[in-house]
Amino acid sequence: MSKILRLVILCGSLCFFIAPHQTAFSADISDAVVKVFVTANPVDFSKPWQTLGSQASTGSGGVIAGNRIVTNAHVVADHTFIQVRKQSSPKKYTARLLAIGHDCDLALLTVDDPEFFSDLQPLSLGGLPQLQDSVLVIGFPLGGDKLSITKGVVSRIEIIPYAQSGKRLLGVQIDAAINPGNSGGPVVQDGKLVGVAMQAIANSQNIGFMIPTNVITHFLKDVDDGEYDGFPFLGIEYDNSENPALQKFYRIPKKNEGVVISRALPFSPVDQVLKEGDVLMEIDGVKIEADATIQFRSNERLDFSYLVTEKQIGEIAELLVLREGNILKVPVTFTDFKGLVPPPNSYSKPPYYIYGGLVFTVLSMDLLQTWGKNWWETAPLGYLDYAFGKARLNYPRKKEIVVLLNILPDDLSVGYFDVNHEVIKNVNGNEFVSFSDFVSLLENETGEFIRFETDFGQKIIIATDKIQDITKEILMRNNIPAQSGSGSLN
């Protein structure tokens, strides 16, 4: 049902009953829900020259206009081969990836064989459901091979972190069962696609989340030009302005309120545009309240970041800012900004460089997650220091953090074999901004020795004589195919 509404009017012996609106499944759209078969071979971020090996999995998807299939990014991530199958057919068709957005956990597939789409009615997009609306989750969860349909009720609509990327976007909580294999499947209301099944809370009773059409339409509009740019991020640290003394200190008018900027992050869209002590009061004319929320629909509120994620990369927003008692209108162009430690699935392949057996790469959430499910408890302290603090503030204004993963033993590095998982601060006293800058320092070094200094002040000194020949021998002994990998971003 779309809204639970029962009104009983008793008049004598007569009873008038207004029934709730029912959300029914039509067999006409059953073939628009497909099972997705994926073979993947993800990169091993702890040994970035190799992969983890072939893995098979399944998910679900929904056919939309333009002979396209929408599913989750995590269903087809790191794929080497994809097939899809309709409910009414035993045949699997080879599919190919059109676009993928890890930040919003969405992907588009197509099938080149026109037979697949013949006599198939694609799903049309609906709107954002209301609270207490009923929806249907359709897909192919594990435990069987047939189409599964479960009914759920919309219980919450808010900004949530997406598990695939950590990106905070609009999400809808429903109480329908979402199990492995449901991922990517359509969520339907009145025969229209209103969401894509995404994730569930482990060890919970039917608490699942879907990606709403607001996010889906943003993704589809983004990929119209053949490239995916992603969802923007403003790039500020801020505090709410609920405290009366704080409001008085910053001279905030009671009718405006807003949030107080504590820092604009380096390389973000507002870097050197906003500054500490600025009060962000509006975005494109929409008022930000003291608790950092905005009015959304008639009786709902959302975190103000919703106004940012509604924009496309390259679009401009007008900010209303209070600065030292003066109100300013500040235009901001949104850029592709990810922060100092890239979020999960930013790299399809990480860059790496091996120098005399010392293995270097960049610090990323993908690397941190190689320490397992509870990586925040087991990953190296130096790495975690950046993940939870230094990376957010980025006072050194770096674009990437270079780390020493480990040292492949050789006479050259005797005495350093137990040194690993260090953050590299400089090379021979020279600072660097990015991984490519770091590699250039190594390749252009002509001195007798090279000195690496870590964040904790440790110094690793090795001789440079015949360093390339020694490196080649180390690579051969360890069956490593290449000294370096340039890496590639998703």
C-alpha positions as CSV (number, residue, x, y, z in Angstrom):
1,M,0.0,0.0,0.0
2,S,1.3,3.5,-0.7
3,K,0.1,5.0,2.5
4,I,-1.4,3.4,5.6
5,L,-4.8,5.2,5.9
6,R,-7.8,3.7,7.4
7,L,-10.8,5.8,8.2
8,V,-13.9,4.2,9.6
9,I,-17.0,6.3,9.9
10,L,-19.8,4.7,11.8
11,C,-23.3,6.0,11.1
12,G,-26.0,3.8,12.7
13,S,-25.4,0.3,11.4
14,L,-23.5,1.5,8.3
15,C,-19.7,1.3,8.1
16,F,-17.8,3.2,5.4
17,F,-14.3,2.0,4.9
18,I,-11.6,3.7,2.9
19,A,-9.0,1.0,2.0
20,P,-5.3,1.7,1.8
21,H,-3.8,2.0,-1.7
22,Q,-2.2,-1.3,-2.6
23,T,1.1,-1.7,-4.3
24,A,0.7,-4.8,-6.5
25,F,3.2,-6.6,-8.7
26,S,2.4,-6.9,-12.4
27,A,3.6,-9.9,-14.3
28,D,4.2,-7.5,-17.3
29,I,7.3,-6.2,-15.7
30,S,8.8,-9.5,-14.5
31,D,11.2,-9.7,-17.4
32,A,12.4,-6.2,-16.7
33,V,14.0,-7.6,-13.6
34,V,17.2,-9.6,-14.5
35,K,19.7,-11.8,-12.7
36,V,23.3,-10.7,-13.1
37,F,26.1,-13.2,-13.1
38,V,29.6,-11.7,-12.5
39,T,33.1,-13.0,-12.6
40,A,35.5,-10.6,-11.0
41,N,39.3,-10.4,-10.3
42,P,40.0,-7.6,-7.8
43,V,43.4,-6.1,-7.2
44,D,45.3,-7.0,-4.0
45,F,46.1,-3.5,-2.6
46,S,48.7,-5.0,-0.2
47,K,50.6,-6.4,-3.2
48,P,49.4,-4.0,-5.9
49,W,51.2,-5.9,-8.8
50,Q,48.8,-8.8,-8.4
51,T,45.2,-9.7,-8.1
52,L,43.2,-11.8,-5.6
53,G,42.1,-14.3,-8.2
54,S,38.8,-15.0,-10.0
55,Q,35.6,-14.8,-8.0
56,A,32.0,-15.5,-9.0
57,S,28.9,-13.8,-7.6
58,T,25.3,-12.9,-8.6
59,G,23.1,-9.9,-8.2
60,S,20.0,-8.3,-9.7
61,G,19.2,-5.5,-12.1
62,G,16.3,-3.6,-13.7
63,V,15.9,-2.8,-17.4
64,I,15.2,0.9,-18.1
65,A,14.8,3.0,-21.2
66,G,17.5,2.9,-23.9
67,N,18.3,-0.8,-23.6
68,R,20.1,-0.3,-20.4
69,I,20.2,-2.3,-17.1
70,V,20.7,-0.5,-13.8
71,T,22.3,-2.3,-11.0
72,N,24.7,-1.7,-8.1
73,A,28.3,-0.8,-8.7
74,H,29.4,-3.3,-6.1
75,V,27.7,-6.1,-8.1
76,V,29.9,-5.6,-11.1
77,A,33.0,-4.1,-9.5
78,D,36.3,-5.5,-10.8
79,H,34.4,-7.6,-13.3
80,T,36.1,-9.6,-16.0
81,F,32.9,-11.1,-17.4
82,I,29.2,-10.3,-17.0
83,Q,26.0,-12.2,-18.0
84,V,22.4,-11.4,-17.5
85,R,19.3,-13.6,-17.6
86,K,15.6,-12.8,-17.8
87,Q,13.0,-14.5,-15.6
88,S,11.2,-16.1,-18.6
89,S,14.3,-17.4,-20.3
90,P,16.9,-20.0,-19.5
91,K,19.5,-18.2,-21.8
92,K,22.2,-16.1,-20.3
93,Y,23.3,-13.1,-22.5
94,T,26.7,-11.5,-22.3
95,A,26.5,-8.0,-21.0
96,R,29.0,-5.1,-21.0
97,L,29.5,-2.2,-18.7
98,L,28.4,1.2,-19.9
99,A,29.1,3.3,-16.8
100,I,29.9,2.8,-13.1
101,G,29.7,5.2,-10.1
102,H,31.2,3.8,-7.0
103,D,30.3,6.8,-4.9
104,C,26.5,6.3,-5.5
105,D,26.8,2.5,-5.9
106,L,25.2,2.4,-9.3
107,A,26.2,0.9,-12.7
108,L,24.7,0.7,-16.2
109,L,24.9,-2.4,-18.3
110,T,23.7,-3.3,-21.8
111,V,23.4,-6.4,-24.0
112,D,24.5,-6.1,-27.6
113,D,22.3,-8.9,-28.8
114,P,19.0,-7.2,-29.7
115,E,17.1,-10.4,-29.0
116,F,17.5,-9.8,-25.3
117,F,15.4,-6.6,-25.3
118,S,12.7,-7.8,-27.8
119,D,9.2,-7.8,-26.3
120,L,10.5,-6.4,-23.0
121,Q,8.8,-3.5,-21.3
122,P,11.4,-1.3,-19.5
123,L,10.7,0.1,-16.1
124,S,9.9,3.8,-16.0
125,L,11.2,6.0,-13.1
126,G,8.8,7.0,-10.4
127,G,9.2,9.6,-7.6
128,L,10.5,9.6,-4.0
129,P,8.0,7.6,-1.9
130,Q,6.5,9.1,1.2
131,L,7.1,7.8,4.7
132,Q,4.9,4.8,5.4
133,D,4.4,4.1,1.7
134,S,4.6,0.4,0.7
135,V,7.1,-0.8,-1.9
136,L,8.1,-4.0,-3.5
137,V,11.7,-5.3,-3.5
138,I,12.2,-7.5,-6.6
139,G,15.3,-9.6,-7.3
140,F,17.2,-12.9,-7.1
141,P,18.5,-13.3,-3.5
142,L,20.5,-16.3,-2.6
143,G,18.6,-19.4,-1.5
144,G,16.8,-20.0,-4.8
145,D,16.9,-19.3,-8.5
146,K,13.5,-17.9,-9.0
147,L,12.4,-14.2,-8.8
148,S,11.7,-13.1,-5.3
149,I,9.2,-10.4,-4.3
150,T,9.0,-8.9,-0.8
151,K,6.9,-6.1,0.4
152,G,8.2,-3.4,2.7
153,V,7.3,0.0,4.2
154,V,9.3,3.2,3.9
155,S,10.4,4.0,7.5
156,R,13.1,6.7,7.1
157,I,14.5,9.1,4.5
158,E,17.8,10.7,5.3
159,I,21.4,11.3,4.3
160,I,23.3,8.0,4.9
161,P,26.8,6.7,4.2
162,Y,26.8,4.3,1.2
163,A,28.8,1.2,2.1
164,Q,30.5,1.0,-1.4
165,S,32.2,4.4,-1.0
166,G,31.4,6.0,2.3
167,K,29.8,8.8,0.4
168,R,26.9,10.4,2.2
169,L,23.9,10.6,-0.1
170,L,20.1,10.4,0.1
171,G,19.0,7.0,1.1
172,V,15.6,5.3,2.0
173,Q,15.2,2.8,4.7
174,I,12.7,0.1,4.2
175,D,11.7,-3.0,6.3
176,A,11.7,-5.4,3.4
177,A,14.2,-8.2,3.5
178,I,17.3,-7.3,1.4
179,N,19.7,-10.3,1.2
180,P,22.8,-11.2,-0.8
181,G,21.7,-11.4,-4.5
182,N,19.0,-8.7,-4.0
183,S,21.7,-6.1,-4.6
184,G,20.9,-4.0,-7.7
185,G,17.3,-5.2,-7.9
186,P,14.4,-2.7,-8.5
187,V,12.3,-1.3,-5.8
188,V,8.9,-0.8,-7.3
189,Q,5.8,1.3,-6.4
190,D,2.7,1.4,-8.6
191,G,4.7,-0.4,-11.4
192,K,7.4,2.2,-11.4
193,L,11.0,2.1,-10.4
194,V,11.4,4.2,-7.2
195,G,14.7,2.8,-6.0
196,V,17.5,0.2,-6.3
197,A,18.2,-2.2,-3.5
198,M,21.6,-1.4,-2.0
199,Q,22.5,-2.6,1.5
200,A,21.3,-3.9,4.8
201,I,22.4,-3.6,8.4
202,A,24.0,-6.8,9.5
203,N,22.4,-8.7,12.4
204,S,19.3,-6.5,12.1
205,Q,15.6,-7.5,11.6
206,N,14.7,-6.4,8.0
207,I,16.5,-3.1,8.0
208,G,17.5,-2.4,4.4
209,F,18.2,0.6,2.2
210,M,17.5,1.5,-1.3
211,I,19.0,4.2,-3.6
212,P,16.2,6.6,-4.4
213,T,15.4,8.0,-7.9
214,N,16.8,11.4,-6.9
215,V,20.3,9.7,-6.9
216,I,19.5,7.5,-9.9
217,T,18.4,10.4,-12.1
218,H,21.6,12.4,-11.0
219,F,23.7,9.4,-12.1
220,L,21.8,9.0,-15.4
221,K,22.2,12.7,-16.2
222,D,25.9,12.6,-15.3
223,V,26.6,9.7,-17.8
224,D,24.7,11.2,-20.7
225,D,28.0,12.5,-22.1
226,G,29.6,9.1,-21.9
227,E,31.7,9.8,-18.8
228,Y,30.9,9.6,-15.1
229,D,32.1,12.6,-13.0
230,G,30.5,11.8,-9.7
231,F,28.8,13.6,-6.9
232,P,30.3,16.8,-5.6
233,F,31.6,17.6,-2.1
234,L,31.8,21.1,-0.7
235,G,34.9,20.4,1.4
236,I,34.4,22.1,4.7
237,E,34.7,21.3,8.4
238,Y,31.9,23.0,10.4
239,D,30.1,23.3,13.7
240,N,26.4,23.9,14.2
241,S,25.3,27.3,15.6
242,E,22.8,26.2,18.2
243,N,24.7,27.7,21.2
244,P,23.5,31.3,22.0
245,A,26.9,32.5,23.0
246,L,28.4,31.2,19.7
247,Q,25.6,33.0,17.8
248,K,26.4,36.2,19.7
249,F,30.2,35.8,19.2
250,Y,29.8,35.5,15.4
251,R,27.1,38.1,15.2
252,I,24.6,35.7,13.6
253,P,21.2,37.1,13.0
254,K,18.5,34.9,14.6
255,K,16.6,34.6,11.3
256,N,19.6,33.3,9.4
257,E,21.6,31.0,11.7
258,G,23.6,28.5,9.6
259,V,26.8,26.6,10.3
260,V,30.2,28.0,11.3
261,I,33.1,27.0,9.1
262,S,36.1,25.7,11.1
263,R,38.2,24.8,8.0
264,A,38.0,24.8,4.2
265,L,39.9,21.6,3.0
266,P,42.8,22.0,0.7
267,F,42.0,21.5,-3.1
268,S,38.3,21.4,-2.3
269,P,35.8,23.7,-4.2
270,V,35.9,26.2,-1.4
271,D,39.6,26.1,-0.8
272,Q,40.7,29.8,-0.3
273,V,37.1,30.8,-0.9
274,L,35.7,30.2,2.6
275,K,37.7,30.6,5.8
276,E,37.5,29.9,9.5
277,G,34.8,31.9,11.2
278,D,32.6,32.2,8.1
279,V,28.9,31.3,8.7
280,L,27.3,29.5,5.8
281,M,23.6,30.5,5.9
282,E,22.2,29.5,2.5
283,I,22.9,27.5,-0.6
284,D,21.0,28.6,-3.7
285,G,18.5,30.5,-1.6
286,V,17.7,27.5,0.7
287,K,18.1,28.4,4.4
288,I,20.4,26.3,6.5
289,E,19.2,26.0,10.1
290,A,21.4,26.1,13.3
291,D,21.4,22.3,13.5
292,A,22.8,22.0,9.9
293,T,19.5,20.9,8.4
294,I,17.2,22.2,5.6
295,Q,13.5,21.9,5.0
296,F,12.7,19.0,2.8
297,R,9.2,18.5,1.5
298,S,6.4,19.6,3.9
299,N,7.3,17.8,7.1
300,E,10.8,16.5,6.7
301,R,14.3,17.7,7.2
302,L,17.6,16.7,5.7
303,D,21.3,17.5,6.3
304,F,22.2,20.5,4.2
305,S,24.8,18.4,2.2
306,Y,21.8,17.3,0.2
307,L,21.9,20.7,-1.6
308,V,25.5,20.0,-2.6
309,T,24.9,16.4,-3.8
310,E,22.0,17.5,-6.0
311,K,24.5,19.4,-8.1
312,Q,26.6,18.0,-11.0
313,I,30.4,18.4,-11.1
314,G,31.1,21.6,-13.0
315,E,27.8,23.3,-11.9
316,I,27.8,26.5,-9.8
317,A,26.1,27.2,-6.5
318,E,25.6,30.6,-4.8
319,L,26.5,30.6,-1.1
320,L,25.2,33.2,1.3
321,V,28.0,33.7,3.8
322,L,28.3,35.9,6.9
323,R,31.8,37.1,7.3
324,E,32.8,39.4,10.2
325,G,29.3,40.8,10.4
326,N,28.9,41.3,6.6
327,I,26.7,39.2,4.4
328,L,28.3,38.0,1.1
329,K,27.1,36.1,-1.9
330,V,29.8,33.7,-2.9
331,P,29.7,31.6,-6.2
332,V,31.3,28.2,-6.0
333,T,32.0,25.8,-8.9
334,F,31.9,22.2,-7.9
335,T,35.0,20.1,-8.7
336,D,35.8,16.4,-8.5
337,F,37.2,16.4,-4.9
338,K,38.0,13.2,-3.0
339,G,40.2,14.2,-0.2
340,L,43.7,13.2,0.9
341,V,42.9,9.5,1.6
342,P,40.7,8.4,-1.3
343,P,37.5,6.6,-0.3
344,P,36.9,2.9,-1.1
345,N,36.9,1.9,-4.8
346,S,38.5,5.1,-6.0
347,Y,41.3,3.1,-7.7
348,S,40.7,0.3,-10.1
349,K,44.5,-0.2,-9.8
350,P,46.7,1.6,-7.2
351,P,50.0,3.1,-8.3
352,Y,53.2,1.5,-6.9
353,Y,56.9,1.8,-7.2
354,I,59.7,-0.6,-6.1
355,Y,63.1,0.9,-5.4
356,G,65.9,-1.5,-4.2
357,G,63.2,-3.8,-2.7
358,L,61.3,-1.0,-0.9
359,V,57.7,-1.2,-2.0
360,F,55.9,2.2,-2.1
361,T,52.2,3.0,-2.8
362,V,49.5,5.5,-1.9
363,L,47.4,5.4,1.2
364,S,43.8,4.8,0.4
365,M,40.7,3.3,2.1
366,D,41.1,0.3,-0.1
367,L,44.6,-0.3,1.3
368,L,43.3,0.1,4.9
369,Q,40.5,-2.4,4.3
370,T,43.1,-5.1,3.5
371,W,43.5,-5.4,7.3
372,G,40.1,-7.0,7.4
373,K,36.6,-6.4,8.6
374,N,37.7,-4.4,11.7
375,W,40.5,-2.6,9.9
376,W,40.2,0.5,12.1
377,E,41.5,-1.7,15.0
378,T,44.2,-3.6,13.2
379,A,45.7,-1.3,10.5
380,P,49.0,0.4,11.3
381,L,48.7,3.4,13.6
382,G,50.5,5.7,11.2
383,Y,47.9,4.9,8.5
384,L,45.0,5.3,10.9
385,D,46.3,8.7,12.1
386,Y,45.8,10.0,8.5
387,A,42.5,8.2,7.9
388,F,40.9,9.7,11.0
389,G,42.6,13.0,11.5
390,K,45.5,14.4,9.4
391,A,43.9,13.5,6.1
392,R,40.7,15.4,7.0
393,L,42.6,18.6,7.8
394,N,45.6,18.1,5.4
395,Y,47.8,20.9,6.8
396,P,50.8,19.9,4.6
397,R,48.5,20.5,1.5
398,K,49.4,17.2,-0.1
399,K,47.4,15.5,-2.8
400,E,48.5,12.0,-1.9
401,I,50.2,10.2,1.1
402,V,53.0,7.9,0.1
403,V,53.5,4.8,2.3
404,L,56.2,2.1,2.5
405,L,54.3,-1.1,2.4
406,N,57.2,-3.5,3.1
407,I,60.8,-4.3,2.1
408,L,61.7,-7.2,-0.1
409,P,64.9,-8.6,1.6
410,D,68.3,-8.0,-0.1
411,D,71.8,-7.2,1.0
412,L,71.0,-3.6,0.1
413,S,68.4,-3.3,2.8
414,V,69.9,-5.4,5.6
415,G,68.9,-4.0,9.0
416,Y,65.6,-2.7,7.7
417,F,63.7,-5.9,7.1
418,D,61.2,-5.3,10.0
419,V,60.5,-1.7,8.8
420,N,57.1,-1.6,7.0
421,H,53.8,0.3,6.9
422,E,55.4,3.7,7.4
423,V,54.3,7.0,6.0
424,I,57.1,8.7,4.0
425,K,57.6,12.3,4.9
426,N,60.5,13.3,2.6
427,V,63.3,12.0,0.4
428,N,66.8,13.4,1.2
429,G,65.0,16.2,3.0
430,N,62.9,17.1,-0.1
431,E,59.1,17.3,0.4
432,F,56.7,16.1,-2.2
433,V,53.0,16.7,-3.0
434,S,52.0,13.6,-4.9
435,F,53.0,10.0,-5.6
436,S,54.3,11.1,-9.0
437,D,56.4,13.8,-7.4
438,F,57.8,11.2,-5.0
439,V,58.8,8.8,-7.9
440,S,60.5,11.7,-9.7
441,L,62.7,12.4,-6.7
442,L,63.8,8.7,-6.7
443,E,64.4,8.5,-10.4
444,N,66.4,11.8,-10.5
445,E,68.6,11.0,-7.5
446,T,72.3,11.1,-8.4
447,G,73.9,11.0,-4.9
448,E,75.7,8.1,-3.3
449,F,73.0,7.5,-0.8
450,I,69.2,8.1,-0.6
451,R,67.5,8.9,2.7
452,F,63.8,8.3,3.4
453,E,62.4,9.9,6.5
454,T,59.1,8.7,8.0
455,D,56.4,10.6,9.8
456,F,57.7,9.3,13.0
457,G,61.2,10.5,12.3
458,Q,62.8,7.2,11.4
459,K,65.4,7.4,8.7
460,I,66.1,4.6,6.1
461,I,69.3,5.1,4.3
462,I,70.4,2.9,1.4
463,A,73.2,3.1,-1.2
464,T,72.3,4.0,-4.8
465,D,75.2,2.3,-6.6
466,K,73.8,0.0,-9.3
467,I,70.3,0.4,-7.7
468,Q,68.4,-0.3,-11.0
469,D,70.3,-3.6,-11.5
470,I,69.7,-4.6,-7.9
471,T,66.0,-3.7,-8.2
472,K,65.6,-5.9,-11.4
473,E,67.2,-8.8,-9.6
474,I,64.9,-8.4,-6.6
475,L,61.8,-8.3,-8.9
476,M,62.9,-11.5,-10.7
477,R,63.5,-13.3,-7.4
478,N,60.1,-12.4,-6.1
479,N,58.2,-13.0,-9.4
480,I,57.1,-9.4,-9.7
481,P,56.3,-8.5,-13.3
482,A,57.2,-4.8,-13.2
483,Q,59.0,-2.3,-11.1
484,S,56.1,0.2,-11.2
485,G,52.4,0.6,-11.9
486,S,50.9,3.9,-12.9
487,G,47.6,3.1,-11.3
488,S,44.2,4.1,-12.5
489,L,41.2,5.8,-10.9
490,N,37.7,4.6,-11.2
